[in-house]
Amino acid sequence: MFSALPDQPEDKILKLMQMYREDPREQKIDLGVGVYKDASGHTPIMRAVKSAEKTLWETETTKTYVALAGAPEFNDAMVGLVLGSAVPRGDVACVATPGGTGAVRQGFDLVKLGNASATVWYSTPTWGNHISILKHMGVAHKPYRYFDAESGEVDFAGMIADLDTALPGDVILLHGCCHNPTGANLTQPQWRQVVDLLNERGLVPMIDIAYQGFGDGLEEDAFGVRLVAENCPETIIAASCSKNFGVYRERTGALMAVSRGGAETGRAQKTLAYLNRQNYSFPPDHGARLVSMILTDEALKAEWMAELEEVRTGMLALREQLAGELKRLTNSDRFDFIARHRGMFSMLGLTAEEMDVLRETHGIYGVSDSRINIAGLNSETVPLLAKAVAEVVGG
Ligand code: LMR
């Protein structure tokens, strides 16, 4: 039987992570996988997470199962973090999941159960694993235009034109903030137009929010998801804690299904818990517990927010520096968009061959679609990257 197993395509991002680890060169820069790194190239455990972990170690007395939906205090805290006061808590079904990816996968499962004939529309480009999971699950999916590589901005007219052809009941997969891989995001007026379109055409929004706090701020980054949840009859939300709490390997995330309360929300809650049971039974608790300890303790929360803000502003400074260096070296405004983008990623607009040269000649690892992880840089490596890019594009 095993010999009949089909070959599976390699995940571009994970392959790059492996290649970087195996590269013996001393001078190399990892701008591949979306993991935050400080100036020394280390992915630190956030201060508040470390404190919560210490308290947890001292006070936790059992490792028995919690609940299929995960710890209620985690779910409450996540609904608060993502949705604020946009909708009443009673309108939100929520379960803990193994990371944001677990939530995405489970969200697609929810779609399959609720409307097996729905097509899931994803942005071009999107995080590669969105498409890979949809394919794996046999869920119908179609792309909508999103990014204009020429200007480095959102192709909003293209996006609206494509979504306008979706059928009622289709699911529109949106990035809540810090679009992965482009770094180009919807403006507030554009979010409003998207909401109008969703409602006019009876489309169901599904929002993947994996970088809240990495763009313009915790509240600012939740603008779109809150607007949608408040104004659309049904919204699916996959939220990740991997990046903004730095708990990557703990696999911490939440899946929410927002409706207008009552029987519908109750049915959604039961379904989400059922899906947990079918897929992995109880969701992981350790990371979720740390997150809820932080979000429910004023001092810990303040400490976490302060560190998250350092991370966010650090990335903004790197964006400014990189855009400035590239402007100087290429004597053009071709790369100005880097400073306007938000979040961990931007796409440089280089070809796959040019990205190969960056890796082979300069030891700089970015994804072949030219996505780079801004947080993989520091003030000393920015000039190295800029010089290499200028060389590669012939500036
Ligand atoms: C990324 O896009 O690099 C991250 O979301 C990590 C991953 O799992 O791909």
Residues whose N, C-alpha, C, O or C-beta is under 5 A from the ligand:
A	BS01	LMR	I13 G32 V33 G34
